[in-house]
Amino acid sequence: MIHVLAQQGQIAMPQVEYAAILPVLIVLAAGCVSVLFEAFLPRHMRWPGQVVLSLLALVAAGISLAVYVSGSPKAGLTTLAGAISVDKPALFLWGTLLALALGAVLLIADRSVEPGGAFVAQASIRPGTFQDRAQVGSTGMQTEVFPLTLFALGGMMTFCAANDLLTMFIALEVLSLPLYLMCGLARRRRLLSQESAVKYFLLGAFSSAFFLYGLALLYGYANSVKLADIANAAAGSDRSDTLLFAGMGLLVVGLLFKGSVGPFHTWTPDVYQGAPTPVTAFMAACTKVAAFGGILRVLTVGFESTSWEWRGVLWAVAIVSMVIGAILGLTQTDVKRMIAYSSIAHAGFLLVGTIAMTEQGLSGTLFYLLAYGFTTLAAFGVVSLVRDSSGEATHLSAWAGLAKRSPVLAGVFTFLLLALAGIPLTSGFVGKFVVFSAALQDGMAPLVVIALVFSAVAAFFYLRVVVLMYFSQPATDGPTVSVPGAFTTAAITLGVIITLLLGVVPSFALGWAGAGTFAF
């Protein structure tokens, strides 16, 4: 019937550029096949099948993206009736997400660090029960996490390329719901993992409600959910601005929550600590990229003409995020919570580049996301290797004298901490340099000075861990350092090499990040 009406001209069939959106289609299709694997494959075949499928899907999506980019794609292509914008920033974000997801899947797939894998099938099983002991002793790994990872990744890729708010909201739910489940699947410290999942779900529901309410107000203002139509209405409408700024405020709150920007960060420390460490690595790297990709697109495409009105508010938000991340990070005694507060401080630094609203600010923020993602991914890979009888030893006291137990692991973690602190010859230094330079060129010198101050404050708690590892005596009953398996070794090596390369020869990545602007 629809086809007949289309032939009669009553329905305009949307044009779909399949080559442009093929990476997203491959990831989502692989997620669907992964669900079928769970349903029909025998238990002993699920882990190898899921690992091979996930890695092949990511490689195939990466190849399709590379082929499309190398073929001189159209500038500013929109497809699916304008719902998806395949522009240069979207392509950069897709490449970043695929590369980070590859490292995260390697961490998730590892079964050597935690015998039987880090995940349990049913988060409701109580620790210490017969079923729990049976699952821990099982040689197989629960594999439900693989389709959840693929669906979350597909949602993230759609989210940062969405050209209208309704598509963005659907993508937000597609990326969020799998993450809520993944946070509660830890085999060890089950109750803490379940608590983190519940907190993430409840606060995520609030943020989604804010986003949806803001979407409704903006639709009432512009009579459209497309970012371009909202921009046109804001630039040339004589309507009251109450709906515009109320809707924008609620919308941005939902986006800032996903980016763990203070003061909308309250979920971050608990979820980072309680979730299985491979899932924490996936969230910390990929969710940050997707969230700031969405923030950049919404502010640049939809609200650039009104930046004079809202810029001061985001100045304050960036400062609050830096203050919370740097100051509260000093008080943490858990490594995962410390990195969580570090991510809140970095979100403030990223917001500095986002507010710049220039090509330099856009390219600098995109580069920062790439650099931060790989450093954080490798850091959580290292955290997963320091263990005691109860699992991961994340309390800082357990890391005392680690350099004497494992000089290689301590050296790698020191390099990653220095990158997070922004020391030269690391990607963190280049990322902060390009973001702060863009802000200075846009007349935001006071904000840059504040960012530099809190960057120095945040460096203290990174250096505190370095001093603890090298200049303290290890406890006699201290934790052991597990020998990493091939997958974990590959993930950590990937993160370290890219952190070093982006610090020494960043020109290629900077050139790609600055290759174009958003299309609508």
N, C-alpha and C positions, 0 to 999 in steps of 0.2 A: 504493500500500500504506500509506504513511504517512498519507494523507488518510483512508483507511478506518479505520485504527486510531484516528485522532483523533476520527472520528465516533463510534466505539464507546467513547470515553472512556479508552482505554488510554494515549494520549499527549496531554499538555497542550500544545497549540500556543501558542507565545509570542505575546503581543500586541506588535505593532510600531506605534509612533507615527511614521508616516512624515513627518508635518509637522515633528516635532521634530528628526529626524535628517536632514532634506532637505539642509542645507548640506554635510554629509559625503558623502551619496550623490551629490550633483552633482559634487563634486571628484573622487571616485573614478571615477565614470562618465566624466568628462572625461578622466581619465588613461587609461582603457581605449580611448576613441575616439582619443586622441592616439597610442597605439600603432598603431592601424589606419591613422592618417595616415602614420606612418613606413613602414608596410608597402606601402601602395597609392598614395599620392600621388607624382607625378613630383617629382624633386629640386627643380626651380625653384619648385614650389608649396608645399613643406613649410614654409618659414619663415613666409610670410604666414598659411598655414593654422593652424600651431601657435600663432602669436602671437594670432590672433583667437580661436581655441578657448580658449586659456588665460585670456585676459582676460575673455572672455564667461563662462567657468565661474566665475571669481572674482566677477564682478559678479552673476551669477545666484545664487550661493551667498550673497553678501552681502544681496541683496534678499530671498531666502527667510528668512534669519536675521532681518532687520529686520521682515518681515511677521509672523513667529512671535512675536518679542518684543513687537511692538505689539499683538498680540491677547490680552494678559494671559494668558500661559502658566501652566499648573499649576505650583505651587511643588513642587520636588523630584520631578519626573517621572523615572521609570526605565523603560527599554524594552529590547527584545531580551532578554527573560527576565532582566532586571535587570543585563545586562552593561554598558549605557551609562546614565549618569546625566545628564540634561539639566536641570541646575540653573542658578541665576544665575551662579555663577563659571564654569561651563563655557560658557555663552553669551557671557560677557565674553571669555573666552580665545579662543573661536571667532572673534568679531569682530576681536579683535586679530590673530590669525593670518592671517585673510583680508586685512585691510588691509596688514599687513606683506608678505604674499606678493604682493600687487598691486605694491608698490614693487620687490620683488625680481625679479619677472618682467619688469618694465620694464627693469631693469638687465641681466638675462640676454638680453633680446631686442635690445638695442642693437647695431647693426653699424657705427656711424659712428666710435666711438672706436677700435675695433680692426677694421680692414678684414676683412670675412669673418666677423666675430664672434670672441668670446673662446674658442670651444670647438673641439675637434677630435673627430672621430668615434671614432678608434681610438687609445686611449691608448698602445698598444704600439708605434706607429710611432716610430722613432728620430728625434731632431732631426737635420736636415741631410740626410736621405735625399731621394730624388727624390719619393717620395710626400708627404713633409712639405712640400717646397717647392711641390708642386702644390696641396696643400690650402690653404696660406697664400695662394697666389695666386688661389684660387677666389673667385668673387664670391658664392657661396652660403654659407650658414651651416649648420653641423652642428646638427641640431635634436633629437637624442636627449635633450637635457637637459630639454626641456619635459615629456614624460611622467614623467621621473624626478622633476621638481619637483612635479608634481601628486600623484603617489603619496606622496612624502615629506610633503606638506602634509596629505593625507588621513590618513596615519598619525599625524601630530602632533595633529590634531583628535580622533581617536579616543583617543589616549594620554591627553590631559588630561581626558577625560570617562569613562574606563574605570572601572567600578565593581567589577571583580574583577581579581585579579592576572594571570590567564591572558589575558584580553582585553588588559590593559596590556602584557604581554610580546609578544603578536602585533603590537600597534600599534607597540611599540618596534622590532621588526624591520622592519616596513613603512616606518617613517620612516628607519631607519638605513641599510638596504641601498642605496637610491638615493643617499644622501649619500656613501657610500663611493665609488660610481662617479663621481659628479659632481666629487669632489675631484681625480680623475685626468684630467680632460678639458681641461686648460689648453692652449691653442695655443702660448703662449710658455712658456719655462722648463719644458719638458716633464718632464725628469727630476725636478725639484723637486716638480712636481705629482704625479707618480706615487709619489714617496717619501711625500708627505703622505697619499695615498690608502691606501698599504700600512700606514703607522703607524696611521691612523684605523681601518682594518679590523681589524688585530690587537688593538689596545687595546679597540676596540668589542666584539670577540668575547669578550675577558676580562670586560668589564663585563656583557655579556649572560649569561655563565656565572655570575657572581656573582648577578645578578638571579634567574636560574632556580633556582639552588641555594637562595637565600633563599626563593623561592616554595615549593619542595618542603618545606623545614623548617617553614614556616608552615602548609602544608597538613597536615603531620604533627601540628602542635600543635592546629589548630582544626578539622581534618577538613573544611575548606572553603577555597576561594580567594577568596571574597567578602570585601570589606573589612569589611562590617557583621558578618559571622560571626566574623571575626578579632577585631574590637573586643569583641564579646560574650564570646568565650572568654577574652580577656585581662582583662576586667573581673570575670568571675565563675567562673573555672576554678581548680581546686585542683591542676592539673598542674604539672610542673616548668617554670619559666620559661626553662630553657636553650634549648629549641627556639624559644621566642618571640623572645628577644633575639638569638640567633644568626641566626635567619631574618631578623629585622628589620635587623640590621647588614649582612648580605650584600645584602639588597634595597636598602637606602638607598645602599650603595656604588655599585650599578649606576645608581641615579637621579642621584647626585651627579656621576658621570662624565659623563652626558649634559648636566648643567648646567654643566660645566667648573668645578666647585668644587674648590679646592685642599684637600688634596694629590692629588686625583684629576683633575688638570688637564693631565697631561704631554703629551697629544695636542694641546692647544689652540694653542700658539704655532706649531708646525710646520705644522699643518693650515691655520691661518689664513693663514700666509705662502705656502704652496705651492699652495693651491686657487685656481682662477680667482676674481678679486675679486667678481664677482656672486654666485658660490656662497658665498664667505666671508660676504658681506652676508646672504644667506638663512640660513646656519647661525647666524651670530652673533645675528640678531634672532629668528628663528622657533624654532630649537631651544631657545634659552634660555627662551622663553615656554612651550613644551610641557613641558620638563623640570621647571620650577618649578611648573607647573600640576599635574603628576603628583606632585611632592614634597608640595605643599600638601594634595592630596587624600589621599594615603597617610597622612601624619602626622595630619591632622585627623580623618579618618574611621576609620582602622584602629588608631591607636596613641595617641589622645588620653588615654585612661585611664592609660597607663603613662608619660606625659610626664616625671614626676618622675625616672624611671630613666635616660632617654636624653637629656634636655635638656642636661645638662652636657657630654656628648660632642659634641653639635652646637654648643654654645658654642665648644668648642676647634676644631672644624672651621671655623666661621665666622672665627675669629681667624686660623687658619693660612692660609685663603684670602685674607684681607685683607693679611696680611703678605707672602705670596708675590706677589700681584698688585701691591702698592704698591712693594715693595723691588726686585724683579726688573724691574719696569717702568722703573725709573730707569736701568737698565743697557742698555736696548735701543737699537739704532741703526737698526732697521727700523720703519717706520711701522705696518705690518700686525702685526708681533710686539708692538709697543707697545700697540696696541688689543687684542690678544689678552690680554696681561697686565692691561690695564684691565678686560676682561670677567671675569677671575678675581677681581679686587678687587670688582667689582660683584656677583659671585655671593656673596661674603661678606656684602655689605650686604643683598642679598635674603634670605639665610639668617637674618639678624637679624629681619626681619619675619616670616619663616616660623615661627621658633621661638616667637614671641609667642603663637600659638595663641588669638588673640582675633579678634573681628569687625574691629577696627581693624587688626590685623596682616594679616588676609586682604585687606582692601580696599587697604591701603597697598602690599602686595606686588604685587597685581594692577596697581595704577596704575604702580608702578615698572617692571614688565615692559613695559607699554605705552609709557612714556616712553623707557626705555632702547632698546627695539627701533627706534623711528623715528630716534632720534639716531644709533645705530650704522649703520643702513641708509644714511642720508645721508652719514655719514662715509666709508664704503667707496665710495660713489658718487663722492665727491670724490677719493679716493685713485686711482681708476681713470683720472683725467684727467691726472695728472702723469706724463709719459712721456719716454723717450729712445729711442735706436735699438734697444735690446734689449727694449722693452716698458715696463711700468710702472716708474717710478723711485721705489722705496719706501725707499731708504736716506735717512736724515735729512739727510745732507750735500747731497743733491739738492734739498732743500726750502729751502735757505738763500736768502734774498732773494726768496722766491716772491711776496711782496706787491708787489714792483717789477715783476714779470713779469705778474701777474694779480691786481690788488687785490680784484676781486670774489670770486674763488675763495678767496684767503687770508682774506677777511672771513667768508665762509661757513664755512670750516673752523675759524676761530677761534671763531665762535659755537658750533659743535658741540662743540669741545673744552671750552669753558667750561661747556656743558651737562653733559658727562661729569664735569667737576670739581664740579658742583653749585653753580654761581654763581647768585644770585637772578635772577629774571625768565626762567629757563629751566626746562624740565620736570625736569631733573636735581635742581635745588634742592627742588622740591615733592616729588619722589619720595623723596629722602632724608629730608626733613622728616617726611612722614607715616609712613615706616617707623620712623624713630628715635623719633617720638612714641609710636607703638604699643608699642615695646619699653620705653620709659620707664614707660608706664602699667602694663605688666606686670611691673615691678620688675626690669628688666634694665639699670639705670643703668651698672654697670661695663662691660658689653658696648658700650653706646652710646658711652661715653667712648673706648674703644679704637677703635671704628669712626670716630669723629670725627677721632682722631689720624691714622689711616691714610688717611682721606679727604683730609686736608690734605697728607700725604706724596704721595699719588697726584696731587694737583693740580699738584705741581711738574713732573712730566714732561709734563703737558699744556701748562703755561705755557712750558716749555722750547721746545716746537715753535713756539709763538706768537712768542717772542723770536727764534727762528731765522728765521722767515718775515719779520719786520718789521725787525729790527736787524742783519741780516747782508747782506753783499754777494753777489749772485748770481754763480756761476761763469760764465766766458765761454762754456764749452761745456756749460752746464747744461741740464736738461731743458726741454721745451716743455710748455705747457698746451694740451691738445687742446680744440677747441670741442665741447662736448657735443651729442649729438643730441637729438631731441625726447624719446625715452624716458628717457635719463639725466637730462636737465633736469627732466622731470616727477617722477622718483623723488627727486632731491635736493630739489626744491621742496616736494614732499609732506612729506619728513622735516623740513625746516627749519620749515615753517609749523606742523606739529603740535608740534614741540619748543617753538616760541614760544607757541602757544596754550595748551598744557598748563602752561607756566610763568606765564602771565598770567591765564588764566581756567580753572583746573583743575576747577571745581566740578562740571561736567557729568560728566566722566570719573570723578571721585571718587564722585559719587552713584551712577553705574552700577556701579562696582567694589564699592561697599558695599551693593548692593541685596539681597543674600541670602547664605546659607551653603550648604555642601555638603549634598546629599541622598544617602541610601543606603537 
